[in-house]
Amino acid sequence: MDASEVSSLHTSMRKYGIPGVLEPVDPRNRAGVWRVVDPVDRRDITVDVLARVAAADRHRPTRGFVISG
């Protein structure tokens, strides 16, 4: 993921309670590629977090009415 996607992912992670720390792969290039690392053991969990956010977005509850015709 690149720097333009970080803010959106961070918002979704907090909204759904998904833990992780967002950081640039190369600390000297904050506009480059970013990843998500486990806050405890610092391993890369980007793929897992992206999958969890996508699943949460697909299954979030919606409100509405069904009106039969």
C-alpha positions in Angstrom: 0.0 0.0 0.0 1.2 3.5 -0.6 1.1 6.6 1.5 -2.2 7.8 0.0 -4.0 4.7 1.4 -2.6 4.9 4.9 -5.1 7.4 6.4 -8.1 5.4 5.2 -6.7 2.1 6.4 -5.8 3.6 9.8 -9.4 4.9 10.1 -10.8 1.5 9.3 -8.5 -0.3 11.7 -9.6 1.9 14.5 -13.3 1.7 13.6 -13.2 -2.1 13.6 -10.8 -2.5 16.5 -8.1 -4.1 14.4 -4.6 -3.8 16.1 -1.5 -2.9 14.2 1.1 -0.1 13.6 1.3 1.6 10.2 4.9 2.4 9.2 6.8 3.1 6.0 8.9 0.2 4.7 11.7 2.7 4.2 11.7 5.2 7.0 13.5 7.8 4.9 10.7 7.6 2.2 7.4 8.4 3.8 5.8 8.8 0.4 6.7 5.2 -0.6 5.3 1.8 0.4 3.8 1.3 3.8 3.1 -1.8 5.9 1.3 -2.9 9.0 3.3 -4.5 11.8 2.3 -6.3 14.9 2.7 -4.0 17.9 4.1 -6.8 20.1 6.6 -8.7 17.9 7.0 -6.3 15.0 6.2 -8.9 12.3 4.6 -7.8 9.0 0.8 -8.3 9.2 -0.2 -6.2 6.3 -2.0 -8.9 4.3 -4.0 -10.1 7.3 -5.0 -6.6 8.3 -6.1 -5.7 4.7 -8.2 -8.9 4.6 -9.8 -8.2 8.0 -10.7 -4.6 7.0 -12.2 -5.8 3.7 -14.2 -8.5 5.4 -15.5 -6.0 8.0 -16.5 -3.5 5.3 -18.5 -6.3 3.5 -20.3 -7.4 6.6 -21.1 -4.2 8.3 -24.8 -3.9 9.3 -27.0 -1.6 7.3 -30.3 -0.1 8.1 -33.3 0.1 5.8 -36.8 -1.0 5.1 -38.2 -3.6 2.8 -41.4 -2.5 1.2 -43.2 -5.2 -0.7 -44.9 -4.1 -3.9 
